Amino acid sequence: MVEDYETTQEIEIEFNGVWFRGRYRVMNGTVIVYFENEIKFASHDMNRPDMVARWLLTDLARRVESRKRKAVSGGHSS
């Protein structure tokens, strides 16, 4: 079980035509995803940890893209 804690695995997803790459690890039934400066975690219960990691990375990618859009639109409206 120590190996799972110390080992991270790369994961990639495509979201809106853009590829995002993060890392994840599994610890005590919880999947932890690291992406840029973000961390998100969830229990994997009956799901495969890599599938949960993809869902979490997709959510983080959505959040980052949303912030970028808000920054761009906020900078142009006067």
C-alpha positions as CSV (number, residue, x, y, z in Angstrom):
1,M,0.0,0.0,0.0
2,V,3.0,2.4,0.6
3,E,3.8,2.1,-3.2
4,D,0.4,3.6,-4.1
5,Y,1.0,6.5,-1.7
6,E,4.4,7.3,-3.1
7,T,3.7,6.7,-6.8
8,T,2.0,9.2,-9.0
9,Q,0.8,8.4,-12.5
10,E,0.3,10.7,-15.5
11,I,-3.1,11.2,-16.9
12,E,-4.2,13.1,-20.0
13,I,-7.7,14.2,-21.1
14,E,-9.0,16.2,-24.1
15,F,-11.4,18.9,-23.2
16,N,-12.9,21.3,-25.8
17,G,-10.2,20.3,-28.3
18,V,-7.3,21.0,-25.9
19,W,-5.2,18.4,-24.2
20,F,-4.6,18.6,-20.4
21,R,-2.1,16.6,-18.5
22,G,-2.0,16.1,-14.8
23,R,-0.9,13.5,-12.2
24,Y,-2.8,11.4,-9.8
25,R,-2.2,9.0,-6.9
26,V,-4.5,6.7,-5.0
27,M,-4.4,6.7,-1.2
28,N,-6.7,4.8,1.1
29,G,-9.5,4.6,-1.4
30,T,-9.1,8.2,-2.5
31,V,-7.9,9.5,-5.8
32,I,-5.9,12.7,-5.6
33,V,-5.4,14.7,-8.9
34,Y,-2.7,17.4,-9.3
35,F,-3.1,19.9,-12.1
36,E,-1.1,23.1,-12.4
37,N,-1.7,24.7,-8.9
38,E,-4.9,22.8,-8.3
39,I,-5.6,19.6,-6.3
40,K,-8.9,17.8,-6.3
41,F,-9.7,14.5,-4.6
42,A,-12.6,12.0,-4.4
43,S,-13.3,8.5,-3.2
44,H,-13.2,5.9,-6.0
45,D,-15.6,3.5,-4.3
46,M,-16.6,0.9,-7.0
47,N,-15.1,2.9,-9.9
48,R,-11.6,2.4,-11.3
49,P,-9.2,5.0,-9.9
50,D,-8.0,6.0,-13.3
51,M,-11.6,6.8,-14.4
52,V,-12.2,8.9,-11.3
53,A,-8.9,10.7,-12.0
54,R,-10.1,11.5,-15.5
55,W,-13.4,13.0,-14.1
56,L,-11.5,15.0,-11.6
57,L,-9.0,16.3,-14.2
58,T,-11.9,17.2,-16.5
59,D,-13.4,19.3,-13.7
60,L,-10.1,21.0,-13.0
61,A,-9.6,21.7,-16.7
62,R,-13.1,23.3,-16.8
63,R,-12.3,25.5,-13.8
64,V,-9.0,26.7,-15.4
65,E,-10.6,27.4,-18.8
66,S,-13.4,29.3,-17.1
67,R,-11.0,31.4,-15.2
68,K,-9.1,32.2,-18.4
69,R,-12.3,33.2,-20.2
70,K,-13.3,35.4,-17.3
71,A,-9.9,37.1,-17.3
72,V,-10.0,37.7,-21.0
73,S,-13.6,39.1,-21.0
74,G,-12.9,41.0,-17.8
75,G,-9.9,42.7,-19.4
76,H,-11.8,43.9,-22.5
77,S,-15.0,45.3,-20.9
78,S,-14.7,48.9,-19.8
